[in-house]
Amino acid sequence: KQEVTQIPAALSVPEGENLVLNCSFTDSAIYNLQWFRQDPGKGLTSLLLIQSSQREQTSGRLNASLDKSSGRSTLYIAASQPGDSATYLCAVRPPESNYQLIWGAGTKLIIKP
Amino acid sequence: NAGVTQTPKFQVLKTGQSMTLQCAQDMNHEYMSWYRQDPGMGLRLIHYSVGAGITDQGEVPNGYNVSRSTTEDFPLRLLSAAPSQTSVYFCASSYSGAGGTDTQYFGPGTRLTVL
C-alpha cells in the first residue's frame, strides 16, 4: 500500500533563506506527484505537478524534483518570504487510479520576518 | 467564476444528528470529490463522482452518503454524526480530460465538530 510521508511536520526559518521541503513515498510506481499549498481557512492550491517521466518542474521561486527510484521528492523554495508561510502538502497519483491521490500530512512552514 | 464553494464554513453537531455539507462548482467540471483532513494525516478521499448520476466510494466512505443530480452540485450527507467524524471537509472538482483530474480545484473547507 502506497504511503506518503513528509518530514518535518513543521519548519521555521528566517526570511530570505533558501529551504527544502521533503516528501517520501513507499512505492516507486506512481503516475505523478504534486505539491500543494494550504493557507489557513482556505482550500488547497496546486503548485507544481511532476509526471513520472520528469525529474523536476519549476515555477518562479519554486522548484520540485522527483527521484522515483529512491521514493523521494523535494520542494525547493528560494529566497523565502513571509508570504510563503503556509502548509505544504505532497500527493502521489497511483498508476491504476484516475481519481485517487495519496496524500502526505504536510509540512507547516513559518517564515520569520 | 466563484470556483468551488462550500457551506457552511463551520458546524457543530451532537452525536446522532444528521446534516448535509453543500458543495457547488461553476466551472462545468465533471469530476467532483469529497475529502476529510485530520490532524497529522493526509487528506483521505470519502466519495467521488465522475458525472451527474455517477458516484463511487473512496477510501473512507462509511457514515457518509452522496448524490450527484446535477453537474454543479455534490452534497455530502452525514447520516448519524459520530465524534470520529470531527474533521475538516474539503470538496474538489476538476475536468475529466486526459490528466484533467490532476488539476483539482478545492473549496475553502467546512470545519465540523461532533460532540
HADDOCK unambig.tbl for C-alpha pairs under 7 A between the chains (distance, minus, plus):
assign (segid A and resid 41 and name CA) (segid B and resid 108 and name CA) 6.30 0.50 0.50
assign (segid A and resid 42 and name CA) (segid B and resid 108 and name CA) 4.24 0.50 0.50
assign (segid A and resid 42 and name CA) (segid B and resid 109 and name CA) 6.68 0.50 0.50
assign (segid A and resid 43 and name CA) (segid B and resid 106 and name CA) 5.16 0.50 0.50
assign (segid A and resid 43 and name CA) (segid B and resid 107 and name CA) 5.13 0.50 0.50
assign (segid A and resid 43 and name CA) (segid B and resid 108 and name CA) 4.08 0.50 0.50
assign (segid A and resid 43 and name CA) (segid B and resid 109 and name CA) 6.12 0.50 0.50
assign (segid A and resid 44 and name CA) (segid B and resid 106 and name CA) 5.64 0.50 0.50
assign (segid A and resid 98 and name CA) (segid B and resid 101 and name CA) 6.97 0.50 0.50
assign (segid A and resid 99 and name CA) (segid B and resid 101 and name CA) 6.26 0.50 0.50
assign (segid A and resid 103 and name CA) (segid B and resid 42 and name CA) 4.72 0.50 0.50
assign (segid A and resid 103 and name CA) (segid B and resid 43 and name CA) 5.71 0.50 0.50
assign (segid A and resid 104 and name CA) (segid B and resid 41 and name CA) 6.90 0.50 0.50
assign (segid A and resid 104 and name CA) (segid B and resid 42 and name CA) 4.68 0.50 0.50
assign (segid A and resid 105 and name CA) (segid B and resid 40 and name CA) 5.51 0.50 0.50
assign (segid A and resid 105 and name CA) (segid B and resid 41 and name CA) 4.45 0.50 0.50
assign (segid A and resid 105 and name CA) (segid B and resid 42 and name CA) 3.95 0.50 0.50
